[in-house]
Amino acid sequence: MILVTGATGTVGSEVVRQLVDKGIQFKAMVHDCGKAQLIEHPDVQIVQGSYDDLESLYSAMQNVDHLFLLAPSGPQQVQWENNLTDAAVRTGVQHIVKLSVLGASSFSRISILRKHWLSERYIENSGIPCTFIRPSWFMQNLLRMASSVASEGKLYSFIGDGRVSMIDARDIAAAAVECLTEPGYQGRIFEITGPEALSYYDVAAKLSSAIDREVTCIIQSPDTARQEMVDRGAPDWLIDDYMEFGRFFAENAAEVVTPFVAQLTGQAPINFDKFASDYAPAFSVQRRMAA
Protein backbone atom coordinates (compact mmCIF):
# COMPACT_ATOMS: atom_id res chain seq x y z
CA MET A 1 0.00 0.00 0.00
CA ILE A 2 1.22 3.50 -0.90
CA LEU A 3 0.49 6.66 1.09
CA VAL A 4 0.71 9.97 -0.74
CA THR A 5 1.26 13.01 1.48
CA GLY A 6 0.88 16.54 0.13
CA ALA A 7 -1.88 14.97 -1.96
CA THR A 8 -3.66 18.21 -2.89
CA GLY A 9 -0.57 20.17 -3.95
CA THR A 10 0.92 20.76 -7.37
CA VAL A 11 2.95 17.56 -7.47
CA GLY A 12 0.98 15.46 -4.99
CA SER A 13 -2.30 15.85 -6.87
CA GLU A 14 -0.56 14.75 -10.05
CA VAL A 15 0.90 11.71 -8.26
CA VAL A 16 -2.67 10.89 -7.19
CA ARG A 17 -3.97 11.21 -10.74
CA GLN A 18 -1.25 9.04 -12.23
CA LEU A 19 -1.65 6.31 -9.61
CA VAL A 20 -5.39 6.25 -10.33
CA ASP A 21 -4.70 6.01 -14.07
CA LYS A 22 -2.44 3.01 -13.42
CA GLY A 23 -5.08 1.32 -11.29
CA ILE A 24 -2.77 1.17 -8.28
CA GLN A 25 -4.27 0.98 -4.79
CA PHE A 26 -3.14 3.77 -2.47
CA LYS A 27 -4.13 6.22 0.25
CA ALA A 28 -4.04 10.01 -0.06
CA MET A 29 -3.47 12.05 3.09
CA VAL A 30 -5.09 15.46 3.55
CA HIS A 31 -4.71 17.71 6.56
CA ASP A 32 -7.77 19.77 5.62
CA CYS A 33 -10.94 17.76 5.00
CA GLY A 34 -12.29 20.70 3.02
CA LYS A 35 -9.66 20.01 0.36
CA ALA A 36 -10.50 16.33 0.07
CA GLN A 37 -12.99 17.13 -2.68
CA LEU A 38 -10.04 18.14 -4.87
CA ILE A 39 -8.99 14.51 -5.13
CA GLU A 40 -12.24 12.64 -4.54
CA HIS A 41 -12.32 9.50 -6.63
CA PRO A 42 -13.95 6.11 -5.98
CA ASP A 43 -10.54 4.40 -6.20
CA VAL A 44 -8.79 6.72 -3.76
CA GLN A 45 -8.83 6.08 -0.01
CA ILE A 46 -8.61 9.49 1.66
CA VAL A 47 -7.18 9.69 5.18
CA GLN A 48 -6.76 12.71 7.40
CA GLY A 49 -3.47 13.55 9.02
CA SER A 50 -1.83 16.59 10.54
CA TYR A 51 1.91 17.11 10.17
CA ASP A 52 1.94 18.34 13.78
CA ASP A 53 0.02 15.37 15.17
CA LEU A 54 2.05 12.17 15.31
CA GLU A 55 -0.94 10.05 16.33
CA SER A 56 -2.82 11.12 13.20
CA LEU A 57 0.24 10.28 11.09
CA TYR A 58 0.50 6.84 12.71
CA SER A 59 -3.14 6.24 11.87
CA ALA A 60 -2.72 7.38 8.26
CA MET A 61 0.26 5.06 7.78
CA GLN A 62 -1.38 1.86 8.96
CA ASN A 63 -0.66 -0.98 6.49
CA VAL A 64 1.49 1.34 4.34
CA ASP A 65 4.60 -0.06 2.62
CA HIS A 66 5.64 2.90 0.46
CA LEU A 67 5.47 6.55 1.49
CA PHE A 68 5.56 9.53 -0.85
CA LEU A 69 6.92 12.12 1.57
CA LEU A 70 6.04 15.73 0.89
CA ALA A 71 5.30 18.44 3.46
CA PRO A 72 4.42 22.07 2.72
CA SER A 73 7.23 24.60 2.48
CA GLY A 74 7.65 26.96 5.39
CA PRO A 75 9.40 27.42 8.73
CA GLN A 76 8.14 24.05 10.03
CA GLN A 77 8.96 22.00 6.95
CA VAL A 78 11.91 20.11 8.43
CA GLN A 79 10.03 19.22 11.61
CA TRP A 80 6.98 18.13 9.64
CA GLU A 81 9.05 15.88 7.39
CA ASN A 82 10.85 14.47 10.42
CA ASN A 83 7.45 13.72 11.96
CA LEU A 84 6.45 11.85 8.81
CA THR A 85 9.68 9.88 8.98
CA ASP A 86 9.17 9.04 12.66
CA ALA A 87 5.66 7.80 11.91
CA ALA A 88 7.03 5.71 9.04
CA VAL A 89 9.55 4.09 11.37
CA ARG A 90 6.92 3.28 13.97
CA THR A 91 4.47 1.78 11.46
CA GLY A 92 7.00 -0.28 9.52
CA VAL A 93 7.05 1.57 6.20
CA GLN A 94 9.53 -0.18 3.92
CA HIS A 95 10.38 2.56 1.41
CA ILE A 96 10.25 6.38 1.43
CA VAL A 97 10.26 8.42 -1.77
CA LYS A 98 10.94 12.02 -0.75
CA LEU A 99 10.32 15.01 -2.98
CA SER A 100 13.40 17.15 -2.45
CA VAL A 101 14.89 19.91 -4.61
CA LEU A 102 17.71 20.21 -7.14
CA GLY A 103 20.95 21.22 -5.43
CA ALA A 104 19.98 20.21 -1.89
CA SER A 105 23.10 20.43 0.28
CA SER A 106 24.33 21.41 3.71
CA PHE A 107 26.39 24.33 2.41
CA SER A 108 23.89 25.94 0.03
CA ARG A 109 23.26 29.63 0.62
CA ILE A 110 19.57 28.99 -0.10
CA SER A 111 17.70 28.04 3.05
CA ILE A 112 15.16 25.76 1.38
CA LEU A 113 17.96 23.69 -0.16
CA ARG A 114 19.52 23.30 3.27
CA LYS A 115 16.15 22.30 4.74
CA HIS A 116 15.66 19.55 2.19
CA TRP A 117 19.19 18.30 2.83
CA LEU A 118 18.42 18.08 6.56
CA SER A 119 15.27 16.09 5.85
CA GLU A 120 17.18 13.76 3.55
CA ARG A 121 19.76 13.06 6.26
CA TYR A 122 17.03 12.39 8.83
CA ILE A 123 15.41 9.88 6.52
CA GLU A 124 18.72 8.17 5.82
CA ASN A 125 19.47 7.94 9.54
CA SER A 126 16.05 6.38 10.16
CA GLY A 127 17.20 3.20 8.46
CA ILE A 128 14.25 3.08 6.07
CA PRO A 129 15.32 2.46 2.45
CA CYS A 130 14.75 5.69 0.56
CA THR A 131 14.79 7.45 -2.79
CA PHE A 132 15.25 11.19 -3.20
CA ILE A 133 13.78 12.98 -6.19
CA ARG A 134 15.30 16.43 -6.63
CA PRO A 135 13.45 18.45 -9.30
CA SER A 136 14.35 21.83 -10.65
CA TRP A 137 11.93 24.80 -10.65
CA PHE A 138 8.38 23.80 -11.60
CA MET A 139 6.94 25.18 -14.85
CA GLN A 140 3.64 25.36 -12.97
CA ASN A 141 5.13 28.02 -10.68
CA LEU A 142 4.66 30.40 -13.60
CA LEU A 143 0.91 30.15 -13.12
CA ARG A 144 1.37 32.61 -10.25
CA MET A 145 2.17 35.17 -12.95
CA ALA A 146 -0.78 34.27 -15.17
CA SER A 147 -2.78 37.32 -14.11
CA SER A 148 -0.18 39.82 -15.29
CA VAL A 149 0.34 37.91 -18.52
CA ALA A 150 -3.40 37.83 -19.18
CA SER A 151 -4.22 41.40 -18.18
CA GLU A 152 -1.05 43.24 -19.21
CA GLY A 153 0.82 40.96 -21.59
CA LYS A 154 3.78 41.19 -19.23
CA LEU A 155 5.92 38.60 -17.48
CA TYR A 156 7.80 40.12 -14.55
CA SER A 157 11.18 38.80 -13.43
CA PHE A 158 14.30 40.00 -11.68
CA ILE A 159 16.68 37.24 -12.81
CA GLY A 160 17.81 39.01 -15.98
CA ASP A 161 19.27 36.61 -18.55
CA GLY A 162 19.52 33.76 -16.04
CA ARG A 163 18.52 30.40 -17.46
CA VAL A 164 16.59 27.71 -15.60
CA SER A 165 16.00 24.08 -16.58
CA MET A 166 12.32 24.21 -15.57
CA ILE A 167 10.45 20.93 -15.25
CA ASP A 168 6.76 20.14 -15.64
CA ALA A 169 5.13 18.84 -12.45
CA ARG A 170 3.63 16.01 -14.48
CA ASP A 171 7.13 14.68 -15.10
CA ILE A 172 8.05 15.01 -11.43
CA ALA A 173 5.00 12.95 -10.53
CA ALA A 174 5.77 10.35 -13.20
CA ALA A 175 9.27 9.93 -11.78
CA ALA A 176 7.85 9.56 -8.27
CA VAL A 177 5.24 7.02 -9.37
CA GLU A 178 7.92 4.95 -11.07
CA CYS A 179 10.02 4.90 -7.91
CA LEU A 180 6.99 4.08 -5.73
CA THR A 181 5.72 1.22 -7.85
CA GLU A 182 8.78 -0.47 -9.35
CA PRO A 183 11.78 -2.14 -7.64
CA GLY A 184 15.39 -1.09 -7.88
CA TYR A 185 15.31 2.57 -6.86
CA GLN A 186 16.07 2.35 -3.16
CA GLY A 187 19.19 4.19 -2.08
CA ARG A 188 19.26 6.40 -5.16
CA ILE A 189 19.05 10.15 -5.82
CA PHE A 190 17.59 11.54 -9.03
CA GLU A 191 18.14 15.19 -9.94
CA ILE A 192 15.50 15.76 -12.60
CA THR A 193 15.01 18.69 -14.95
CA GLY A 194 13.20 19.72 -18.07
CA PRO A 195 14.81 19.22 -21.49
CA GLU A 196 16.22 22.74 -21.87
CA ALA A 197 17.37 25.75 -19.86
CA LEU A 198 15.32 28.86 -20.56
CA SER A 199 15.54 32.51 -19.63
CA TYR A 200 12.39 34.43 -18.82
CA TYR A 201 12.82 36.14 -22.18
CA ASP A 202 12.54 32.67 -23.76
CA VAL A 203 9.50 31.93 -21.60
CA ALA A 204 7.78 35.15 -22.68
CA ALA A 205 8.38 34.32 -26.34
CA LYS A 206 6.97 30.82 -25.95
CA LEU A 207 3.92 32.09 -24.07
CA SER A 208 3.38 34.63 -26.86
CA SER A 209 3.22 31.81 -29.37
CA ALA A 210 0.93 29.69 -27.21
CA ILE A 211 -1.68 32.38 -26.54
CA ASP A 212 -1.24 34.21 -29.87
CA ARG A 213 -0.58 37.48 -28.10
CA GLU A 214 2.67 39.29 -27.43
CA VAL A 215 4.06 38.75 -23.95
CA THR A 216 6.93 40.97 -22.88
CA CYS A 217 9.46 40.07 -20.20
CA ILE A 218 9.89 42.98 -17.80
CA ILE A 219 13.02 42.90 -15.68
CA GLN A 220 12.48 44.31 -12.21
CA SER A 221 14.98 45.24 -9.56
CA PRO A 222 15.13 42.81 -6.61
CA ASP A 223 13.85 45.59 -4.34
CA THR A 224 10.80 46.13 -6.53
CA ALA A 225 10.07 42.40 -6.67
CA ARG A 226 10.35 42.13 -2.90
CA GLN A 227 8.08 45.11 -2.27
CA GLU A 228 5.41 43.70 -4.58
CA MET A 229 5.38 40.48 -2.57
CA VAL A 230 5.16 42.49 0.66
CA ASP A 231 2.23 44.44 -0.77
CA ARG A 232 0.46 41.18 -1.64
CA GLY A 233 0.81 40.05 1.96
CA ALA A 234 3.28 37.21 1.35
CA PRO A 235 4.92 35.90 4.55
CA ASP A 236 8.51 36.87 5.23
CA TRP A 237 9.84 33.31 4.84
CA LEU A 238 8.27 32.99 1.39
CA ILE A 239 9.65 36.34 0.27
CA ASP A 240 13.12 35.40 1.49
CA ASP A 241 12.99 32.02 -0.31
CA TYR A 242 11.81 33.68 -3.52
CA MET A 243 14.56 36.28 -3.43
CA GLU A 244 17.22 33.65 -2.72
CA PHE A 245 16.05 31.55 -5.64
CA GLY A 246 16.01 34.61 -7.88
CA ARG A 247 19.65 35.36 -7.15
CA PHE A 248 20.47 31.69 -7.70
CA PHE A 249 18.75 31.69 -11.09
CA ALA A 250 20.31 35.00 -12.15
CA GLU A 251 23.74 33.39 -11.79
CA ASN A 252 22.76 30.50 -14.10
CA ALA A 253 23.18 28.13 -11.17
CA ALA A 254 20.04 26.24 -12.19
CA GLU A 255 20.68 25.74 -15.91
CA VAL A 256 21.92 22.14 -15.66
CA VAL A 257 19.93 19.66 -17.76
CA THR A 258 19.87 16.00 -16.70
CA PRO A 259 18.66 12.81 -18.48
CA PHE A 260 16.87 11.21 -15.55
CA VAL A 261 13.22 11.91 -16.47
CA ALA A 262 13.63 9.87 -19.64
CA GLN A 263 15.58 7.17 -17.82
CA LEU A 264 12.89 6.82 -15.14
CA THR A 265 9.76 7.16 -17.24
CA GLY A 266 10.82 6.01 -20.68
CA GLN A 267 9.52 9.29 -22.10
CA ALA A 268 11.26 12.53 -23.02
CA PRO A 269 10.51 15.27 -20.49
CA ILE A 270 7.74 17.72 -21.35
CA ASN A 271 9.17 20.82 -22.99
CA PHE A 272 7.99 24.34 -22.32
CA ASP A 273 6.14 24.60 -25.63
CA LYS A 274 3.93 21.69 -24.55
CA PHE A 275 3.40 23.20 -21.11
CA ALA A 276 2.49 26.59 -22.61
CA SER A 277 0.04 24.99 -25.04
CA ASP A 278 -1.63 22.89 -22.34
CA TYR A 279 -1.95 25.81 -19.92
CA ALA A 280 -2.68 28.53 -22.48
CA PRO A 281 -6.20 29.17 -21.11
CA ALA A 282 -4.72 30.15 -17.73
CA PHE A 283 -2.60 32.82 -19.41
CA SER A 284 -5.26 34.06 -21.83
CA VAL A 285 -7.06 37.38 -21.47
CA GLN A 286 -10.32 35.78 -22.59
CA ARG A 287 -10.43 33.47 -19.60
CA ARG A 288 -9.46 36.21 -17.16
CA MET A 289 -12.17 38.52 -18.48
CA ALA A 290 -14.79 35.79 -18.20
CA ALA A 291 -13.82 34.86 -14.64
WOUR-V66194 format. One record per residue. RES is the residue in one small letter. SS is DSSP state (a for helix, b for strand, c for the rest). PHI is phi in whole degrees, -180 to 180 (* if undefined). OMEGA is omega in radians with two decimals (* if undefined). Layout:
RES_SS_PHI_OMEGA ; RES_SS_PHI_OMEGA
This chain:
m_c_*_3.11 ; i_b_-104_2.95 ; l_b_-115_3.08 ; v_b_-104_3.01 ; t_c_-97_-3.03 ; g_c_62_-2.91 ; a_c_-71_-3.14 ; t_c_-104_-3.11 ; g_c_-84_-3.06 ; t_a_-59_-3.13 ; v_a_-86_-3.09 ; g_a_-58_3.14 ; s_a_-66_3.11 ; e_a_-75_3.01 ; v_a_-60_3.10 ; v_a_-58_-3.10 ; r_a_-61_-3.08 ; q_a_-71_3.06 ; l_a_-66_3.08 ; v_a_-61_-3.13 ; d_a_-61_3.14 ; k_c_-86_3.13 ; g_c_71_-3.10 ; i_c_-94_-3.14 ; q_c_-77_-3.14 ; f_b_-162_3.03 ; k_b_-116_3.09 ; a_b_-118_-3.11 ; m_b_-96_3.04 ; v_b_-125_3.07 ; h_c_-97_3.13 ; d_c_-124_-3.11 ; c_a_-60_3.12 ; g_a_-64_3.13 ; k_a_-91_-3.10 ; a_a_-60_-3.13 ; q_a_-64_3.13 ; l_a_-68_-3.11 ; i_a_-125_-3.13 ; e_c_-61_-3.14 ; h_c_-160_-3.09 ; p_c_-61_-3.11 ; d_c_-98_-3.12 ; v_c_-111_3.05 ; q_b_-91_-3.10 ; i_b_-94_3.10 ; v_b_-125_3.13 ; q_b_-100_3.09 ; g_c_-154_3.09 ; s_c_-110_-3.13 ; y_c_-63_3.13 ; d_c_-90_-3.00 ; d_c_-114_-3.08 ; l_a_-61_-3.13 ; e_a_-62_3.12 ; s_a_-68_3.10 ; l_a_-71_3.08 ; y_a_-58_-3.13 ; s_a_-62_-3.12 ; a_a_-64_-3.05 ; m_c_-93_3.10 ; q_c_-61_3.11 ; n_c_65_3.14 ; v_c_-96_3.09 ; d_c_-101_-3.06 ; h_b_-124_-3.10 ; l_b_-118_2.94 ; f_b_-91_-2.97 ; l_b_-99_3.14 ; l_c_-152_3.06 ; a_c_-115_-3.14 ; p_c_-62_3.04 ; s_c_-67_3.10 ; g_c_144_-3.08 ; p_c_-59_-3.08 ; q_c_-98_-3.02 ; q_a_-56_-3.09 ; v_a_-62_3.13 ; q_a_-64_3.13 ; w_a_-63_-3.14 ; e_a_-71_3.04 ; n_a_-65_3.10 ; n_a_-62_3.10 ; l_a_-61_3.13 ; t_a_-65_3.12 ; d_a_-60_3.12 ; a_a_-65_3.12 ; a_a_-65_3.09 ; v_a_-62_-3.07 ; r_a_-65_-3.05 ; t_a_-96_3.04 ; g_c_83_3.06 ; v_c_-59_-3.02 ; q_c_-101_-3.08 ; h_b_-158_3.06 ; i_b_-114_2.97 ; v_b_-109_-3.10 ; k_b_-99_2.98 ; l_b_-82_-3.12 ; s_c_-110_-3.12 ; v_c_-152_3.13 ; l_c_-57_3.10 ; g_c_88_3.12 ; a_c_-56_3.14 ; s_c_-165_-3.12 ; s_c_-74_-3.04 ; f_c_-106_3.12 ; s_c_-63_3.06 ; r_c_-82_3.13 ; i_c_-98_-3.00 ; s_a_-62_-3.08 ; i_a_-68_3.07 ; l_a_-69_3.09 ; r_a_-68_3.13 ; k_a_-61_-3.14 ; h_a_-65_3.09 ; w_a_-61_3.12 ; l_a_-60_3.11 ; s_a_-65_3.10 ; e_a_-60_-3.12 ; r_a_-65_-3.13 ; y_a_-63_3.12 ; i_a_-64_3.12 ; e_a_-59_-3.12 ; n_a_-72_3.12 ; s_a_-71_-3.11 ; g_c_90_3.10 ; i_c_-79_3.06 ; p_c_-55_-3.00 ; c_b_-143_3.04 ; t_b_-134_3.12 ; f_b_-112_3.08 ; i_b_-108_-3.05 ; r_b_-114_-3.13 ; p_b_-85_2.98 ; s_c_-80_-3.10 ; w_c_-58_-3.11 ; f_b_-72_2.97 ; m_a_-58_-3.10 ; q_a_-63_3.06 ; n_a_-62_3.14 ; l_a_-68_3.11 ; l_a_-63_3.07 ; r_a_-66_-3.13 ; m_a_-101_-3.06 ; a_a_-61_-3.09 ; s_a_-63_-3.12 ; s_a_-71_3.08 ; v_a_-66_-3.10 ; a_a_-70_-3.03 ; s_a_-88_-3.05 ; e_a_-119_-3.02 ; g_c_71_-3.08 ; k_b_-129_3.06 ; l_b_-115_-3.05 ; y_b_-92_3.14 ; s_b_-156_3.04 ; f_c_-125_-3.11 ; i_c_-100_3.06 ; g_c_61_-3.12 ; d_c_-89_-3.12 ; g_c_-57_-3.09 ; r_c_-113_-3.06 ; v_b_-131_3.12 ; s_c_-85_-3.07 ; m_c_-57_-3.14 ; i_b_-126_3.09 ; d_c_-77_-3.13 ; a_a_-60_3.11 ; r_a_-65_3.08 ; d_a_-74_3.08 ; i_a_-60_-3.14 ; a_a_-63_3.14 ; a_a_-62_3.09 ; a_a_-65_3.13 ; a_a_-64_-3.13 ; v_a_-62_3.08 ; e_a_-59_-3.11 ; c_a_-69_3.14 ; l_a_-77_-2.95 ; t_a_-113_-3.12 ; e_c_-122_-3.12 ; p_c_-79_2.98 ; g_c_100_-3.07 ; y_c_-108_-3.13 ; q_c_-67_3.13 ; g_c_80_-3.08 ; r_b_-119_3.08 ; i_b_-122_3.12 ; f_b_-122_3.05 ; e_b_-94_-2.97 ; i_b_-113_-3.10 ; t_c_-139_2.95 ; g_c_-74_-3.04 ; p_c_-84_-3.07 ; e_c_-155_3.07 ; a_c_-98_-3.05 ; l_b_-123_2.93 ; s_c_-86_3.09 ; y_a_-71_3.00 ; y_a_-66_3.08 ; d_a_-62_-3.14 ; v_a_-60_3.13 ; a_a_-60_3.14 ; a_a_-65_-3.14 ; k_a_-71_3.05 ; l_a_-66_3.10 ; s_a_-57_-3.14 ; s_a_-67_-3.06 ; a_a_-69_-3.08 ; i_a_-103_3.11 ; d_c_55_3.12 ; r_c_-157_-3.07 ; e_c_-65_3.04 ; v_c_-118_-3.09 ; t_b_-107_3.05 ; c_b_-84_3.13 ; i_b_-108_-3.13 ; i_b_-87_3.12 ; q_c_-99_2.95 ; s_c_-79_3.08 ; p_a_-55_3.14 ; d_a_-64_3.12 ; t_a_-66_3.13 ; a_a_-61_3.12 ; r_a_-63_-3.10 ; q_a_-64_3.12 ; e_a_-64_3.09 ; m_a_-68_3.07 ; v_a_-61_-3.12 ; d_a_-64_3.12 ; r_c_-82_3.10 ; g_c_85_3.12 ; a_c_-67_3.13 ; p_c_-68_-3.08 ; d_a_-57_-3.09 ; w_a_-63_-3.14 ; l_a_-69_3.10 ; i_a_-61_-3.14 ; d_a_-62_3.12 ; d_a_-61_-3.11 ; y_a_-62_-3.12 ; m_a_-69_3.09 ; e_a_-63_3.11 ; f_a_-62_-3.14 ; g_a_-59_3.10 ; r_a_-65_3.11 ; f_a_-61_-3.13 ; f_a_-67_-3.10 ; a_a_-61_-3.14 ; e_c_-91_-3.11 ; n_c_60_3.14 ; a_c_-80_-3.12 ; a_b_-122_-3.10 ; e_c_-96_-3.14 ; v_c_-61_3.08 ; v_c_-119_-3.10 ; t_c_-116_-3.10 ; p_c_-95_-2.87 ; f_a_-75_3.07 ; v_a_-61_-3.14 ; a_a_-64_-3.14 ; q_a_-66_-3.12 ; l_a_-79_-2.97 ; t_a_-103_-3.07 ; g_c_78_-3.13 ; q_c_-128_3.05 ; a_c_-63_3.12 ; p_c_-64_3.12 ; i_c_-64_3.11 ; n_c_-89_-3.04 ; f_a_-69_3.10 ; d_a_-60_3.11 ; k_a_-67_3.08 ; f_a_-57_-3.09 ; a_a_-62_3.11 ; s_a_-66_-3.11 ; d_a_-66_-3.07 ; y_c_-105_-3.11 ; a_a_-53_3.14 ; p_a_-58_-3.14 ; a_a_-68_-3.11 ; f_a_-101_-3.03 ; s_c_-92_3.13 ; v_a_-66_-3.12 ; q_a_-61_-3.14 ; r_a_-67_-3.12 ; r_a_-65_3.14 ; m_a_-70_-3.10 ; a_a_-79_-3.05 ; a_c_-70_*
